[in-house]
Amino acid sequence: MWVAIPSPKQSFWMLVVIGGLPAVPVLIQVDTLARNFGNGSENDSQAMNSFVESLSRLRAITGACVQVVHHTGLVENDRARGSSALRAALDTEMALKPKDGGIQLECTKQKDAMEFVPVGLELEVVPMGFDDDGEEITSCVVIPSAATEGATLAQQLMAGQRVGKNQRHGLEVVRQAVATIQRNEPDRELFCIETKALYDGLGNEIKHKQRRGGVVVWLEESGILHKINSLIYKVNIDALHAALVAG
């Protein structure tokens, strides 16, 4: 449903609709600004201020977070299109940008906190069923990229939250396994480590069986290892590299 948000009449009826919901929403998304702006011009600061004031009332009445989806300009594609009055009123501004064949989410304004580290994202195709002609229907979901998972781990490690002597040894065991594969098969893109080799490598430094198991769990939870079956683990190279750099 599109609403001319600056219009008092349409805003009133939008609140009536919200009031009839089973629960008060915690997030109200305006998608997009252009479709819900009314007859005013985005470049006019007075019209933009009216739009912002309507959103402020909406937030005050509902207590919800109000999120506006907007576009960059064709020429000034490094900032939101239209009057700067919008950005001035925002608590948080985020921008989606293409990067390295994927998407990067950046924080371009954070009013009361530090800007978050850019987040790498990817589109994953998912099946939705079949149409009347029997052809498959697909859509996309947004997922964190492997590099993002690695970067997140790196931040945690650099903060000293999750790494210790045994964990560092676990990283080294996995690194050596990958290095051996790279020497023998330079063109290899998929890297795995056998469960027995992993535990044997850990056993060189970690004598307590339960602690070895704890390191394996840590490697899995950190996204470095993914258990294929009881005999083998897949290695996430991006997460491993990030952890080695941070550690």
N, C-alpha and C positions, 0 to 999 in steps of 0.2 A: 504494500500500500504506500502510495506517495502522498505526502502532506506538504503544503506550503507552510513550513514551520513559522515564518514570521507573521502569518495571518492569525490574529487572535481567535477568530471563529474556528479555523481548522485545528489550531493547537488545543482549543477547548475540547473539541470532539475526539481528538487523539487521547487526551487525558481520560475522557469518559470510557473509551475503549480499553485503555490500560487499567482503569478502575474495575472493569468487569472481568479481568483475568483471574484465574484461580489463585495466583500468587503474584505478589509485586515483583516485577523484573529487577534483576541486579545489573543488567546491561541492556541499554537501548542503543541500537546501531542505526545511524542515518546513512543510508546507502542509495545514492550518493548525495553529496551536498547539492550538486546541480539540479537533481531531480526533485529536491525538497526545498529549494530556495525560494520558490515563488516567482513573481514577475520582476524582481529587482535585478540589478547587475552585480555580479560577484566582485567587480572592480570598484564599486561604490562603497566607501567606508561606512556611510550611514546605513545602507542596506545590510552590510555585513554585521554591523553592530546590532542591528535589530534581530538578525538571525542568531547571533551569539546570546543576546539577552533572552530570547525564547528558549534556547537550550539550557540556559542557567535556571530559568523557572522550572523547566522540565526536570532537571536534576534535583532542585530544591524540593519539589513536590513529591517525587517518587523515591528519592534517595539513591537512585541508580547511577551507575557510571554511564555517561553518554559518549559514544564513539562515533566520529564522523569520518566516512570514507570520502576522500577527495582526490583530485588529480593535480599533477604538476602542469606547468605551462608548456606550450610547444617550444618557445624560445628559452624562457627561464625554467629549464627542466630540473633545476636543483632546488626548487622551492615550490610550495603550494601555490596553485593558481589563484589570482584575484587579490583582494585587499589584504594587506598585512595585519589588519585588525583581527583576523581569525587566529593567526599564529600567536599574536600578543595575548589572546585570551586563553590559550591552551595550557593545561597542566603538563601534558605529555604529547609530543609529536613523534611519530615513527614514519619511516619511509621504506618502501619496498623497491629494490633496484636489481636489475639483472647483473649477475656476476659469475664468471667462470662456468657458464652453461647452466647455472641454477639461479637462485634468488637469494638476496641478502636483505635481512630486516635490520635497519639501523635506527637508533634513537637520535633524533635531531634536536630535541628539546626535552628537558626534564626539569620541572619547576622546583621541586622540593627534595631532589635526590640526585645522585650521580647518574649520568647516562649509562645505560647498559652496554655491554660489549656486543658488536654486530653478530647476528645469528644467521648462519647459513641454512637455507631451506631447499628442498627438492619437491618436485611434483611426482607423485606415484599414481600410475593408472590403476583404477579398480573397476572390476566388472559390475554392472548394474542390472544385468538381465538381458533379455532379447526383445527386439521389436516384432511387429506383426509379420515381417518378412523373414524372421529367423536370424537376423543379423544381431550380433552382440552390441549392446549399449555400454559404453564406458564413460567414466568421469575421472576426476583427479582429486587426490587429497594431498595436503601439504604435510611433509614430514621433515624432521631435522636431518640435515646432511651428515654424512659420516665425519666430515671435518669439524662440524659444529659439536658433535658428541665428543670428539677429541679435544677441542678447544675448551669445552666445559670442564672436562676432566683436568686439563692443564691448569685452569684457574683454581680448582679445588686443591690440586697438588701444590701449587705455588703458595696457596694460603696455609699449607701445612695441615690440612684437615684430615687427610685420608692416607698419607703415606708414611711408612716406617721401614725399618731395616728389612723385614721379611717381604714386604711389598716390593721394595726396590730389587731384591733378589729375584722375585717372581718376574718383574719386568725384564731383567737381564736374561733369565732363562728363555723367555719368549723371544727376545731380541736375537739371541744366539741361534735359535731354531729358524727364525726367518732369514738370518744372514746365511746360514748353511744352504737353505733352499735357493736363495738368490745367487750364490756362487755356482751351484750345480745347474740351475735353470734360470738364467738371466731374464728370460722373457715371461716368466711366471707372474701372473697377476693375483691368483688366489693362493693364500697362504694358510696352512693348517699345521697343527701340532698334535701328535698322538698323546692320548691321555697318559700312557705309561711313561713316555719320554718326559712329559711335563712333570709328573710326580717324582720321577728319578732325578731330574734336574733340581727340583726344589729340595729333595732329600740330601743333596750335597752340602747344604748350609742349614736346612731346617730339619732337625732330627725328630721333632714331635709331630706325629701323624695328624693330630687335630689342627695344629697350626698350619701345616701344609694345606689341609683342606680349606682353612680360612683364607689363605692367600688365593686359592683358586676361585673361591666365592667372590673375593674382592675383585679379581681380574674380570669375572663375569659381570658383576654389578657395575664396574667401571666402563663396560662396553668394549674392553680389549679382546676378550674371548667370548665366543658364542658356541655353546655345546651342540654339535651336530648329532652325536649319539654317544654311547658310553665309551667309544674307542677314540674319538677324535674331536678336536676343537678348531673352529675357524678363527683366524686372527684378523682383527680390525686394524689395518696398518695405520690409518690416520690417528686413531685413538692411541695406539702404541707410540707413534712418533711424538705426539703431543705430550704424553706422559713422560717419555724419556727426556725431552727437552726441559720440562718443568721440574722433574725429579733430580 
